[in-house]
Amino acid sequence: MKSVLVVVDMQNDFIDGALGTEQAQEIVGNVVKKIQNYEGGLVIATRDSHEDNYLETAEGRSLPVPHCIRGTKGWEIREEVADALHKVNAEIINKPTFGSVALAEKLAQLGKEEELEIELAGLCTDICVVSNALLIKAKLPEAIMKVDESCCAGVTPESHKAALLTMKMCQIEVL
């Protein structure tokens, strides 16, 4: 069985930038330790990636806060997380929206070769983490999937808990 750690959107704008929260700042150290101590093998990170026309997109009209604009400081993965990812040769997948179809397809392809155990961590629990978890679960219904609560933060503590419950109800183990 191959283990995969998926680190979702640990970017400056979600930590202490345009959409940052105190809860997001509090998990950075946990995520770094998770990456450093990960013995499973494959680590993949996602990076929310928008263009200058963000406010003209469907997402931008619903959430009119420019964030993760490609090439800006806010788009970059938090430095200590990026360093940890670099040390484990993590692949980074840029995604234009909440869930990454490319990530789900990559994992589905790996799942054809061997059984997978997938663990997710990152931001935001209630938007991008849950979106990716459900996309992956749809592609790999038999894969063992987990999410580490101590390595995730939501937009609010309440929406974080709701997203964890949603994932639990969809047979994703909450650690």
C-alpha positions as CSV (number, residue, x, y, z in Angstrom):
1,M,0.0,0.0,0.0
2,K,1.3,3.4,-1.0
3,S,0.7,6.4,1.4
4,V,0.2,9.9,0.1
5,L,0.1,13.1,2.0
6,V,-1.8,15.9,0.4
7,V,-1.0,19.4,1.7
8,V,-3.8,21.8,0.6
9,D,-3.2,25.5,0.0
10,M,-0.8,26.4,2.8
11,Q,-0.4,29.8,1.2
12,N,0.3,33.2,2.7
13,D,-3.0,34.7,1.7
14,F,-4.8,31.9,3.7
15,I,-2.6,32.2,6.7
16,D,-2.1,35.9,7.4
17,G,-2.8,37.6,4.2
18,A,-6.0,38.6,2.4
19,L,-8.1,35.7,3.8
20,G,-5.9,34.7,6.8
21,T,-7.2,33.7,10.2
22,E,-5.8,33.2,13.6
23,Q,-6.6,29.4,13.4
24,A,-4.7,29.1,10.1
25,Q,-1.6,30.7,11.7
26,E,-1.9,28.3,14.6
27,I,-1.6,25.1,12.4
28,V,1.5,26.1,10.4
29,G,3.9,24.4,12.9
30,N,1.7,21.3,12.9
31,V,1.7,21.1,9.1
32,V,5.5,21.5,9.0
33,K,6.0,18.7,11.5
34,K,3.5,16.5,9.6
35,I,5.5,16.9,6.4
36,Q,8.9,16.5,8.2
37,N,7.7,13.3,10.0
38,Y,5.8,11.8,7.1
39,E,7.2,8.4,6.3
40,G,4.7,7.4,3.6
41,G,6.6,8.4,0.6
42,L,4.6,10.7,-1.8
43,V,3.8,14.2,-0.8
44,I,1.7,16.5,-3.0
45,A,0.8,20.1,-2.3
46,T,-1.8,22.2,-3.9
47,R,-1.6,25.9,-4.6
48,D,-4.7,28.0,-5.2
49,S,-3.8,30.0,-8.3
50,H,-5.8,32.9,-9.6
51,E,-5.0,35.5,-12.3
52,D,-5.3,39.3,-12.3
53,N,-8.9,39.0,-13.6
54,Y,-10.0,37.2,-10.4
55,L,-12.8,39.6,-9.6
56,E,-14.3,38.9,-13.0
57,T,-14.6,35.2,-12.4
58,A,-17.6,33.4,-10.8
59,E,-15.6,32.8,-7.6
60,G,-14.5,36.4,-7.6
61,R,-18.0,37.7,-7.9
62,S,-19.1,35.5,-4.9
63,L,-15.9,36.2,-2.9
64,P,-14.7,39.7,-3.9
65,V,-11.4,39.5,-2.1
66,P,-8.5,39.1,-4.5
67,H,-6.2,36.4,-3.1
68,C,-3.6,33.9,-4.3
69,I,-2.9,36.0,-7.5
70,R,-0.2,34.1,-9.3
71,G,3.2,35.6,-8.7
72,T,2.3,37.6,-5.6
73,K,3.6,37.0,-2.0
74,G,0.1,35.9,-1.0
75,W,0.1,33.1,-3.7
76,E,3.4,31.7,-2.4
77,I,3.4,28.7,0.0
78,R,4.3,29.8,3.5
79,E,8.1,29.8,3.7
80,E,8.6,27.1,6.4
81,V,6.0,24.9,4.7
82,A,7.7,25.4,1.3
83,D,11.0,24.4,2.9
84,A,9.6,21.2,4.3
85,L,7.9,20.4,1.0
86,H,11.1,21.0,-0.8
87,K,13.1,18.6,1.5
88,V,10.7,15.7,0.7
89,N,10.6,16.5,-3.1
90,A,6.9,17.3,-3.0
91,E,5.0,17.9,-6.2
92,I,3.1,21.1,-6.3
93,I,-0.2,21.3,-8.3
94,N,-1.6,24.7,-9.1
95,K,-5.4,24.7,-9.1
96,P,-7.8,27.4,-10.4
97,T,-10.6,26.6,-8.0
98,F,-11.5,24.9,-4.7
99,G,-10.9,21.3,-5.8
100,S,-8.2,20.0,-8.1
101,V,-9.4,17.7,-10.8
102,A,-5.8,17.2,-11.8
103,L,-4.9,16.0,-8.2
104,A,-7.9,13.6,-8.2
105,E,-6.9,12.2,-11.6
106,K,-3.3,11.8,-10.6
107,L,-4.2,9.9,-7.5
108,A,-6.7,7.8,-9.4
109,Q,-3.9,6.8,-11.8
110,L,-1.7,5.9,-8.9
111,G,-4.6,3.9,-7.4
112,K,-4.6,1.7,-10.5
113,E,-1.1,0.7,-9.8
114,E,-1.5,0.0,-6.0
115,E,-3.8,0.6,-3.1
116,L,-3.6,4.0,-1.6
117,E,-3.8,5.5,1.8
118,I,-4.3,9.3,1.5
119,E,-4.1,11.8,4.2
120,L,-5.1,15.5,3.8
121,A,-4.0,18.6,5.7
122,G,-4.2,22.3,5.1
123,L,-6.5,25.2,4.4
124,C,-9.3,25.9,4.4
125,T,-11.0,22.8,5.9
126,D,-14.5,24.0,4.9
127,I,-13.6,25.0,1.3
128,C,-10.6,23.5,-0.4
129,V,-9.8,20.6,1.9
130,V,-13.3,19.2,1.8
131,S,-13.6,19.9,-1.9
132,N,-10.4,17.9,-2.6
133,A,-11.3,15.2,-0.2
134,L,-14.7,14.6,-1.9
135,L,-13.2,14.7,-5.4
136,I,-10.5,12.2,-4.4
137,K,-13.1,10.0,-2.7
138,A,-15.3,10.0,-5.8
139,K,-12.4,8.9,-7.9
140,L,-11.0,6.4,-5.4
141,P,-14.0,5.1,-3.3
142,E,-11.9,2.2,-1.9
143,A,-8.9,4.2,-0.9
144,I,-8.3,4.7,2.8
145,M,-8.7,8.4,3.4
146,K,-7.9,10.5,6.4
147,V,-7.8,14.2,7.4
148,D,-5.7,15.5,10.3
149,E,-7.9,17.9,12.3
150,S,-4.8,19.4,14.0
151,C,-3.3,20.3,10.6
152,C,-6.4,22.0,9.2
153,A,-8.3,25.3,9.8
154,G,-11.5,26.6,8.4
155,V,-12.8,30.1,7.7
156,T,-14.5,29.9,11.1
157,P,-14.1,27.3,13.9
158,E,-17.8,26.3,13.3
159,S,-17.4,25.8,9.5
160,H,-14.2,23.8,10.2
161,K,-16.1,21.4,12.5
162,A,-19.0,21.2,9.9
163,A,-16.5,20.3,7.2
164,L,-14.9,17.6,9.3
165,L,-18.3,16.1,10.0
166,T,-19.1,16.2,6.3
167,M,-15.9,14.3,5.5
168,K,-16.5,11.8,8.4
169,M,-20.0,11.2,7.0
170,C,-18.4,10.4,3.6
171,Q,-16.1,7.7,5.2
172,I,-13.0,9.9,5.6
173,E,-11.4,9.3,8.9
174,V,-10.8,12.4,11.0
175,L,-7.6,12.1,13.1
